[in-house]
Every structure is written in structure tokens, then in C-alpha cells.
Amino acid sequence: MKEVYLTNSAEETEAVGKELALFLETKAPKGALIAMEGEMGVGKTAFVRGFASAFGIKGAKSPTYTIVNEYRGTHAVFHFDMYRIEDEDDLYAIGFEDYLARDGYLFVEWSENVKDALPSPRITLSIERTDGGCGRRITLSGLDAL
């Protein structure tokens, strides 16, 4: 698995997500925490959609208004949006600790809002725009810590 990917479409971003899923299925089969960073509309949900598709899950959507979406396939995927979470008290009020105790892959969008509360080891996934906004640079770190 590479640490940096360049993509030019949502489909290519989904393909990188699927690649990570297949990698983690052998490296961390019970689950892992993936802290996501990147501005709004950069492709975080597309990445999760691709990841979830590796486990037979179709139609993953942004959890913007629900805070968490749970998906069940051959593995569980929990997709959090921490955009509206202001502090650790809010984090615990939504039951985040309970999800940490479950087997599954946890994606945390806007992880910078709760960075100090996220356990280690974890993977950090950063997505940023390139090529005047048309492309994406996807950077993965922490894979070797699992």
C-alpha cells in the first residue's frame, strides 16, 4: 500500500478506498480507526464509499446530519462526521466510546475537532485538492503502526 495517491475522479478516489479496505482486512481484520482530514467536498465520503464496497456495502453516504452511519457487510464500517462536535463531552454524548469497543472500521471525518480524544494507533487520511481543484492528493500515514 502506498502512502500517497493522486486521483482525478470520484471513481478513482473510491478505488483507493477499496484498496485500503483490502489491505486492512489482512493487517487489522477486526477493525481500525481512520482519522480523516480535508475540506468540505474534497472526497472523504467517496473514499469511504469505496472502502465499504470492498465488504459488500453499497451506497455509503455522508453522515453530516446523522453524525454516524453504520454499515454492515462482511465487516462493519462506522462513518462519523465530527463537524458539529465541539469538545470531548459532545463526543462521549454520542456514544463514541461504545463504537471503539466494537469490531469494525471507524472513519472519523473532521477528526481535527476531536484529535486529542482519538486513540492510537490510528491511520490518518488526508485528502486535498490539486490541479486547480480537479484532482486529489490522498495521503495515508500510520499504516505501519497497526
C-alpha positions, -999 to 999 in steps of 0.1 A, spaced: 0 0 0 14 34 -10 13 64 13 4 90 -14 -21 86 -43 -32 111 -69 -67 108 -82 -87 126 -109 -123 115 -102 -146 102 -75 -143 67 -90 -105 68 -87 -108 80 -51 -133 51 -44 -107 27 -58 -81 39 -34 -106 34 -6 -112 -1 -17 -75 -8 -19 -72 3 18 -100 -19 28 -84 -50 12 -51 -41 28 -66 -36 63 -86 -68 60 -53 -87 63 -34 -62 86 -62 -53 110 -91 -78 104 -111 -67 135 -110 -30 126 -91 2 127 -96 39 133 -91 61 103 -89 99 112 -99 119 81 -88 154 73 -98 176 43 -120 204 35 -157 201 27 -164 184 -7 -129 171 -12 -140 134 -15 -140 119 20 -173 102 16 -163 89 -19 -133 73 -2 -155 57 25 -179 45 -2 -151 27 -20 -138 13 13 -172 0 22 -178 -15 -12 -149 -40 -6 -171 -55 22 -203 -57 1 -217 -24 13 -234 -2 -13 -245 34 -12 -224 48 17 -235 84 23 -222 114 43 -232 113 80 -234 151 81 -268 153 97 -269 120 115 -233 122 130 -228 85 124 -238 60 97 -234 23 104 -229 -2 76 -229 -39 78 -213 -62 52 -186 -88 57 -171 -62 81 -188 -33 100 -180 2 89 -189 32 111 -187 66 94 -186 96 118 -189 133 110 -174 154 138 -181 188 121 -207 197 147 -188 181 177 -172 209 197 -155 190 225 -149 157 242 -181 160 262 -201 161 229 -180 131 216 -189 110 246 -225 121 245 -229 105 210 -216 71 223 -182 72 205 -165 51 232 -191 23 226 -181 22 189 -144 20 198 -152 -12 218 -169 -28 188 -152 -47 159 -153 -26 128 -136 2 109 -142 37 122 -139 66 98 -139 100 116 -144 130 93 -133 163 107 -111 144 131 -91 176 139 -121 186 160 -116 157 184 -79 149 177 -69 147 214 -97 122 222 -89 98 194 -70 67 205 -38 53 189 -28 35 169 -47 51 141 -44 58 105 -45 95 93 -61 100 59 -57 135 44 -73 145 11 -65 178 -6 -73 193 -39 -47 195 -66 -46 207 -102 -67 238 -96 -93 217 -78 -98 189 -103 -75 164 -88 -70 150 -53 -39 140 -33 -46 113 -8 -20 108 19 -21 79 44 0 78 75 2 54 104 -3 22 84 29 8 99 17 13 135 -11 -13 132 
